[in-house]
Amino acid sequence: MRDTQEFFYEPGEDEPLSTAVVTAVAEAHHEDVLEQEWVISNDINADALDGLFQENNLKMTLQFEADSTTATIVADKNGDPVVKIESHR
């Protein structure tokens, strides 16, 4: 069984959430974001993901499996999304 490592990523103010997830997965795996093999659209609708946390007053959590990770997105106390990646590599 492989160890699980946690990695947190806070998207920039104008950064789309789908871009943040792709960046977080790459950084968690110590890969360059443009050179990683994983493509987000194989696992989740990127446009729908980008629209979920647009209202910063939402209190929600989204979790999905992607590229040997568990990606969890939660709204912080201000309603801004924070991406948590649990790498299973």
C-alpha positions in Angstrom: 0.0 0.0 0.0 1.3 3.4 -0.9 1.6 6.3 1.4 -0.9 9.2 1.0 0.5 12.7 0.9 -1.6 15.8 1.3 -1.1 19.0 -0.6 -3.1 22.2 -0.3 -3.5 24.8 -3.1 -5.3 28.1 -2.9 -6.3 29.4 -6.3 -5.5 33.0 -7.3 -8.3 35.5 -7.4 -8.9 35.2 -11.1 -7.7 31.6 -11.6 -10.3 29.2 -12.9 -11.0 26.4 -10.5 -10.2 23.8 -13.2 -6.8 25.4 -13.7 -6.2 25.3 -10.0 -7.0 21.6 -9.8 -4.7 20.8 -12.7 -1.9 22.8 -11.1 -2.5 21.3 -7.7 -2.4 17.8 -9.0 0.8 18.5 -11.0 2.5 20.1 -7.9 1.4 17.3 -5.6 3.1 14.8 -8.0 6.2 17.0 -8.5 5.4 17.3 -12.2 5.3 20.3 -14.6 1.7 21.3 -15.2 2.2 21.3 -19.0 4.1 17.9 -19.1 1.8 15.9 -16.9 -0.1 13.1 -18.6 -3.4 13.6 -16.8 -6.1 15.6 -18.6 -8.9 17.0 -16.3 -11.6 16.5 -18.9 -11.1 12.8 -18.7 -12.5 12.8 -15.1 -14.7 15.9 -14.7 -16.4 18.6 -16.7 -14.0 21.6 -16.3 -16.7 24.2 -17.3 -19.1 22.9 -14.7 -16.3 22.8 -12.1 -15.4 26.5 -12.9 -19.0 27.5 -12.3 -19.5 25.8 -8.9 -17.7 28.2 -6.6 -18.4 31.5 -8.4 -20.6 32.7 -5.6 -18.1 33.2 -2.8 -20.8 32.8 -0.1 -21.4 29.1 -0.9 -20.5 26.6 1.8 -19.9 23.4 -0.1 -17.5 20.5 -0.6 -16.7 18.6 -3.8 -14.6 15.5 -3.9 -13.5 13.3 -6.9 -10.8 10.8 -7.8 -8.3 11.8 -10.5 -4.8 10.7 -11.6 -4.0 8.6 -8.5 -5.4 11.4 -6.2 -8.4 12.3 -4.2 -9.2 15.9 -5.0 -11.3 17.8 -2.5 -12.4 21.3 -2.9 -13.9 23.2 0.0 -14.9 26.8 0.6 -12.9 28.6 3.2 -14.4 30.9 5.8 -14.8 33.6 3.1 -16.3 31.2 0.6 -13.2 31.0 -1.5 -12.2 27.5 -2.8 -9.2 25.7 -1.4 -8.0 22.6 -3.2 -6.7 19.6 -1.2 -5.0 16.9 -3.1 -4.3 13.5 -1.5 -1.7 11.8 -3.7 -1.8 8.0 -3.7 1.4 7.5 -5.7 
